[in-house]
C-alpha cells in the first residue's frame, strides 16, 4: 500500500490534513485518516470527511448532471 498526503476538499476553515492509503493495482484510495501532525485538527476527521470514500466510490453516485424533463415545477 502506498500512502499519499492531501487536504480536505470541503470548504471548512480548518483545511484538515489527510493521509490516504492507495491500492497500487486499482489506484483508488482504500483508507482515509487524519494527519496527526496537522496543527489544528491533530488527526481528527469530521463525520462528513470520515465517510468520504463511501460516497466517492458508491455505485449510486451521480456521475453527470440530471436533465429536467418538462417545465420547471411540474414534478
C-alpha distances in whole Angstrom, upper triangle without the diagonal:
4,7,10,13,16,19,21,23,25,29,29,30,28,25,22,19,16,12,10,6,6,6,6,9,11,10,11,10,9,10,13,14,17,17,19,21,22,26,27,25,23,20,22,21,24,25,24,21,20,20,19,16,19,21,19,18,21,24,27,26,28,27,31,34,36,40,43,45,49,50,49,49,50,47
4,7,10,13,17,19,20,24,27,27,28,25,23,20,17,14,10,8,6,5,7,7,11,12,9,10,9,10,11,12,13,16,15,18,19,20,24,25,23,22,19,21,20,24,24,24,20,19,20,19,16,19,21,19,19,22,24,27,26,28,27,30,33,36,39,42,45,48,50,48,48,50,47
4,7,10,13,16,18,21,24,24,25,22,19,16,13,10,7,5,5,6,9,10,13,14,11,11,9,10,9,10,10,12,12,14,15,16,20,21,19,18,15,18,17,20,22,21,17,17,18,17,15,18,20,18,18,22,24,27,25,27,26,29,32,35,38,41,44,47,48,46,47,49,46
4,7,10,13,15,18,21,21,22,19,16,14,11,8,6,5,7,7,11,12,15,15,11,11,9,11,11,10,11,12,11,14,14,15,18,20,18,17,15,17,16,19,21,20,16,16,18,16,15,18,19,17,18,21,24,26,24,26,25,27,30,33,36,39,42,46,46,44,45,47,44
4,7,10,13,16,18,18,18,16,13,11,7,6,5,6,9,10,14,15,19,18,14,14,11,13,12,10,10,10,8,12,11,11,15,16,15,14,12,15,14,17,19,18,15,15,17,15,15,19,20,17,19,22,25,27,24,26,25,28,30,33,36,39,42,45,46,43,44,46,44
4,7,9,12,14,15,15,13,10,9,6,5,6,7,11,12,16,17,20,19,15,14,12,14,13,10,10,10,9,13,13,11,15,15,14,14,13,14,13,15,17,16,12,14,16,13,14,17,17,15,18,21,24,25,22,24,23,25,27,30,33,36,39,42,42,40,41,43,41
4,6,9,11,11,12,10,6,6,5,5,8,10,14,15,19,20,23,21,18,16,14,16,14,11,11,9,9,13,13,10,13,13,12,13,12,13,11,13,15,14,10,13,15,12,14,17,17,15,18,21,24,25,22,23,23,25,26,29,32,34,38,41,41,38,39,41,39
4,6,8,8,10,9,6,5,6,7,10,11,15,16,20,22,24,22,19,16,14,16,14,11,11,9,11,14,15,12,14,13,11,14,12,12,9,10,12,10,7,10,12,10,12,15,14,13,16,19,22,22,19,21,20,22,23,26,29,32,35,38,38,35,35,38,36
4,7,9,11,11,8,9,10,10,13,13,17,17,20,23,24,22,19,16,15,17,16,13,14,13,15,18,18,15,18,16,15,17,16,15,12,12,14,11,9,12,13,10,12,15,13,12,16,18,21,20,17,18,18,19,20,23,26,28,32,34,34,32,32,35,33
4,6,9,10,8,9,12,12,15,16,19,20,23,26,27,25,22,19,17,19,18,15,15,14,16,19,19,16,18,16,14,17,16,15,12,11,12,9,8,12,13,10,14,15,14,13,17,18,21,21,17,18,19,20,20,23,26,27,31,33,33,30,30,33,31
4,7,9,8,10,13,15,18,19,23,24,27,29,31,28,25,23,21,23,21,18,18,16,18,20,20,17,18,15,15,18,18,16,14,13,14,12,11,15,16,14,17,19,17,17,21,22,25,24,20,21,21,22,21,24,27,28,32,34,33,30,30,33,32
4,5,6,8,12,14,18,19,23,24,28,30,32,30,27,24,22,23,21,18,17,15,16,18,18,14,15,12,12,15,15,14,12,10,13,11,11,14,16,15,18,20,18,19,22,23,27,26,23,23,24,25,25,27,30,31,35,37,36,33,33,36,34
4,6,9,12,15,19,21,24,26,30,32,34,32,29,27,24,26,23,20,19,16,16,18,17,13,13,10,11,14,16,14,13,13,16,14,14,17,19,18,21,23,22,22,26,27,30,29,26,27,28,28,28,31,33,35,38,40,39,36,36,39,38
4,5,9,12,16,18,22,24,27,30,32,30,27,25,22,23,21,17,15,12,12,14,13,10,9,7,7,11,12,11,11,11,14,14,12,15,18,17,20,22,21,21,25,26,30,29,26,28,28,29,29,32,35,37,40,42,42,38,38,41,39
4,7,9,13,15,19,21,24,27,29,27,24,22,19,21,19,15,14,11,11,13,13,9,10,9,9,12,12,12,11,11,15,13,11,14,17,15,17,20,19,19,22,24,28,27,24,25,25,27,27,30,33,35,39,41,40,37,38,40,39
4,6,10,13,16,19,22,24,27,25,22,20,17,18,16,12,10,7,8,10,10,7,9,8,6,9,8,8,8,9,13,12,9,11,14,13,16,18,18,18,21,23,26,27,24,25,26,28,28,31,34,36,40,42,42,39,39,42,40
4,7,10,14,16,20,22,25,23,20,18,15,17,14,10,9,6,5,8,8,6,9,9,8,9,8,9,9,12,15,14,11,12,15,14,15,19,19,18,21,23,27,27,25,26,26,28,30,32,36,38,42,44,44,41,42,44,42
4,6,10,12,16,18,21,20,17,15,12,13,10,7,6,5,5,9,10,9,12,12,10,10,8,9,9,12,14,13,10,10,13,11,12,16,16,15,18,20,24,25,22,24,24,27,28,31,35,37,40,43,43,41,41,43,41
4,7,10,13,15,18,18,15,13,10,11,8,6,5,6,6,9,11,11,15,15,13,12,9,12,11,14,16,16,12,12,14,13,12,16,17,16,17,20,24,25,23,26,25,28,30,33,36,39,42,45,46,43,44,45,43
4,6,10,12,15,14,11,9,6,7,6,5,6,9,10,13,14,14,18,19,16,16,13,14,13,16,17,16,12,12,13,11,10,14,15,13,14,18,21,23,21,23,22,26,28,31,34,37,40,43,44,42,42,44,41
4,7,9,12,12,10,8,6,6,5,7,8,11,12,15,17,17,21,22,19,18,15,17,15,18,19,18,15,14,15,13,11,14,17,15,15,18,21,23,22,24,24,27,30,32,36,39,41,45,46,44,44,46,43
4,6,9,8,6,6,4,6,7,9,12,15,15,18,20,20,24,25,22,22,18,20,18,21,21,20,17,16,16,14,12,15,17,14,13,17,19,22,21,23,22,25,28,31,34,37,40,43,45,43,44,45,42
4,6,6,5,6,6,6,9,12,15,18,19,22,23,24,28,28,26,25,22,23,21,24,23,22,19,18,18,16,13,15,18,15,14,17,19,22,21,23,22,26,29,31,35,38,40,44,45,44,45,45,43
4,6,5,8,9,10,13,15,18,21,21,24,25,26,30,30,28,27,24,26,24,27,27,26,23,22,21,20,16,19,21,18,16,20,21,24,23,26,24,27,31,33,36,40,42,46,47,46,47,48,45
4,6,8,11,11,15,17,20,23,24,27,28,29,33,33,31,30,27,28,27,29,28,27,24,23,22,21,17,19,21,18,16,19,20,23,22,24,23,26,30,32,35,38,40,44,46,45,46,46,44
4,5,9,10,13,16,19,22,23,27,28,28,32,32,30,29,26,27,25,26,26,24,22,21,20,18,14,16,17,14,12,15,16,19,19,21,19,22,26,28,31,35,37,40,42,41,42,43,40
4,7,9,12,14,17,20,21,24,25,25,29,29,27,27,24,25,23,25,24,23,20,20,19,16,13,16,17,14,12,16,17,20,19,21,19,22,25,28,31,35,37,41,42,41,42,43,40
4,6,9,11,15,17,19,22,24,23,27,27,25,25,21,22,20,21,21,19,16,16,15,13,10,12,13,10,9,13,14,17,16,18,17,20,23,26,29,32,35,38,40,38,39,40,38
4,6,7,11,14,15,19,20,20,24,24,21,21,18,18,16,18,18,16,13,13,12,10,7,11,12,10,9,13,16,18,16,19,18,22,24,27,30,33,36,39,41,39,39,41,38
4,7,10,14,16,19,21,21,25,25,22,21,18,18,16,18,17,17,14,12,12,11,8,10,13,11,10,13,16,18,17,20,20,24,26,29,32,35,38,41,42,40,41,42,39
4,7,10,13,15,18,18,21,21,18,18,14,14,13,15,15,15,12,10,10,10,8,10,13,12,12,15,18,20,19,22,22,25,28,30,34,36,39,42,43,41,41,42,40
4,7,10,12,15,15,18,18,15,14,11,11,9,12,12,12,9,7,9,8,7,10,13,12,13,15,19,20,19,22,22,25,27,29,33,35,38,41,42,40,40,42,39
4,6,9,12,12,15,15,12,11,7,8,7,11,12,13,9,8,11,11,11,14,16,15,17,19,22,24,22,25,25,28,30,32,36,38,41,44,45,42,42,44,41
4,6,9,8,11,11,8,7,4,6,6,9,12,13,9,9,12,12,13,16,17,17,19,21,25,26,24,26,27,29,31,33,37,39,42,45,45,43,42,44,42
4,5,6,9,10,8,6,4,8,9,13,15,16,13,13,16,15,16,19,21,20,22,24,28,29,27,29,29,32,33,36,39,42,45,48,48,45,45,47,45
4,6,8,10,8,5,4,8,10,14,17,18,15,15,18,18,19,22,24,23,25,27,31,32,30,33,33,35,37,39,43,45,48,51,51,48,48,50,48
4,6,9,9,6,7,11,13,16,20,20,17,18,21,21,22,25,26,25,27,30,33,34,32,34,34,36,38,41,44,46,50,52,52,49,49,52,50
4,6,6,5,7,9,11,14,17,18,15,16,20,19,20,23,24,24,26,28,32,33,30,32,32,34,35,38,41,43,47,49,49,46,46,49,47
4,6,6,9,11,13,15,19,20,18,19,22,22,24,26,27,27,29,31,35,35,33,35,35,37,37,40,43,45,49,51,51,47,48,50,48
4,6,9,9,11,13,17,17,16,17,20,20,22,25,25,25,28,30,34,34,31,33,33,35,35,38,41,43,46,48,48,45,45,47,45
4,6,5,8,9,13,14,13,13,17,17,19,22,22,22,25,27,31,31,28,30,31,33,34,36,39,41,45,47,46,43,43,46,43
4,6,9,12,15,17,14,14,18,19,20,23,24,24,26,28,32,32,30,32,33,35,36,39,42,44,47,50,50,46,46,49,46
4,7,10,13,15,12,11,15,16,17,19,21,21,23,25,29,29,27,30,30,33,34,37,40,42,45,48,48,45,45,47,44
4,7,10,12,10,9,13,14,16,18,19,20,22,23,27,27,26,28,29,32,32,35,38,40,43,45,45,42,42,44,42
4,7,8,6,6,9,10,13,14,15,16,19,20,24,24,22,24,26,28,29,31,34,36,39,42,42,39,38,41,38
4,6,6,6,9,10,13,14,14,16,19,19,23,23,21,23,25,27,27,29,32,34,37,39,39,36,35,38,35
4,6,5,7,9,12,12,12,15,17,17,21,20,18,21,23,25,26,27,31,32,35,37,37,34,33,35,33
4,6,6,6,10,10,10,12,15,15,18,17,16,18,20,22,22,24,27,29,32,34,34,31,31,33,30
4,5,5,8,10,10,11,14,15,18,18,16,18,20,22,23,25,28,30,33,36,36,34,33,35,33
4,6,8,9,10,12,14,14,18,18,17,20,21,24,25,27,31,32,35,38,39,36,35,37,34
4,6,5,7,9,11,11,15,15,14,17,18,21,22,24,28,29,32,35,36,33,33,34,31
4,5,5,6,9,10,14,14,12,15,16,19,20,22,26,28,31,34,34,32,32,33,31
4,5,5,6,8,12,13,11,15,15,18,20,23,26,29,31,35,36,34,34,35,32
4,6,6,6,10,10,10,13,15,18,20,21,25,27,30,33,34,32,32,33,30
4,6,5,9,9,7,10,12,15,16,18,22,24,26,30,31,29,28,30,27
4,6,9,10,7,10,10,14,16,18,22,24,27,30,31,29,30,31,28
4,6,9,7,11,11,15,17,19,23,25,28,31,33,31,31,32,29
4,5,5,9,11,14,16,17,21,23,25,29,31,29,29,29,26
4,6,9,10,13,16,16,20,22,24,27,29,28,28,28,25
4,6,9,12,13,14,17,19,21,24,26,25,25,25,22
4,6,9,11,12,16,18,20,24,25,24,24,25,22
4,6,7,8,12,15,17,21,22,21,21,22,20
4,7,9,13,16,18,22,23,22,24,24,22
4,7,9,13,15,19,20,20,21,22,20
4,7,10,13,16,17,16,18,19,17
4,7,9,13,14,13,15,15,14
4,6,10,11,11,13,13,13
4,6,8,8,10,10,10
4,7,9,10,9,9
4,7,8,7,8
4,6,6,9
4,6,8
4,6
4
